[in-house]
Amino acid sequence: MDRRLWILLLLPPIAWAIHLQVCYSLHAQVCASSTRITMWAVSLVLFVIVAFNTTRAYATWQSMPQPNAGGAAGGPEDEDPRPITREKFMAASAFFGSLFFALVILGQTIPTVMLRPCD
């Protein structure tokens, strides 16, 4: 479970960094060819990856049990709810982080759609 949570948490910022670097490196080629399809394809692929990660993170977050679920107020003293709470926090952070980075990738794609390649 921990490895999957770390992947869900770290994949969106890595995808955004790849998107940023690839789009910057393709700028000269796109300007010379006057076609933006390559940049749009990169943006679309990375946006889909992050959007899929968002749905997986949401499903993981919602499938985790509540800490001390089924117990009385506060639950039994001998059970430590911290691992469940930490995993639930990581899943929620992965969901909101994925959502944020999906919007960032979308926001970085808007200038490539609105402006001419050499602007």
N, C-alpha and C positions, 0 to 999 in steps of 0.2 A: 504494500500500500504506500509506503514512504517514497519509493522510487517513482511511482506513478504520480503522486502529488507533486514531487519536485519537478517532474517533466511538465505537468500541467501549469506549474507556477513559472517556470523559466522559459518555456517555449515562446510565449508572446513577445517578451522583450528581445529575444534572440531573432525572431522573425522580423520584428521592426528594424533592428540594426542591419540585418541582411537587406531588407527592402531599401533602407536609406543608402547603403553603400552601393548596391547594384544600380539603383536609379541615378545616383551621382556619376557612377562610372559609365553608364550608358548615355549620358547626356550628349557627349560629343558625337557619338555615332548617330543618335536620333536627330541631332541638329543637321548633320551632313546628309542624312537620307530623307529628312522631312517627313518621316512616318513615326508615329508614337505607339504603334501596336506592340512593340517589344516591351516598352515600359508599362503599358496597360496589362500585358500578359503577366509580367512579374508581379504587379500590384494585385491582380486578380488571384493568382495562385497563392500568394502569401496571405491575402485577405481570407480566402477560403480555408486555409490551414488554421489561421487564428480563430475564425468563426467556428470551425469544427472543434477546436480546443475549448472554446467558450461553452459549447453545448455539453462536451464531456465534463468540464469542470462543474457546470451547473448540476448535471446528473449525479456526479460524485458528491457534491455538497448536499443535495437534497436526500441522497440515499443514506447518509450517516445518521445514526441514532442520536437523539438528544442526550446530553450528559445526564446521568442519573435518571434516565427514563424508566418509569414504572416504580420508582422508589418513593418513599415519603419525602417530606420537605428536606432537601439536602441529600437524601440517599444514605446508605449505610456508611458508617465511619471507616470501615476497612477497605472500601473500594476507592481507588484514586481516579477521578474523572479526567485528569490532565491529558493523557494521550488522546482520548476521544476529542477533547476540546481543542487540542493542538491540531489534530487532523482536520477537524471541522473548520478551524480558522484558516488553515492552509488551503482547503478547498474553496472557501469563500473568497480568499485573496486571489486564488487562481481564476475564479470566475470574474471578479470585478477587474482584475488586471487584464485578462483576456479581452473583456469588453472595452476597456480603455485603449488597449493597443490596436484593436480592430478599428476603433474610431480614428486613431492616429494614422494608421495606414490609409484609411479612407480619406482623411484630411490631406495627406500628402499626395494623394492621387488627383485631387480636385484641380490643382494648378496644371497638371499634365493634360487634363481634359479641357480646361478653359483657355489656356494660353497656347500660342504657337510654339513649336519646338525650340526655336532659337531666341525666344524672349527671355 
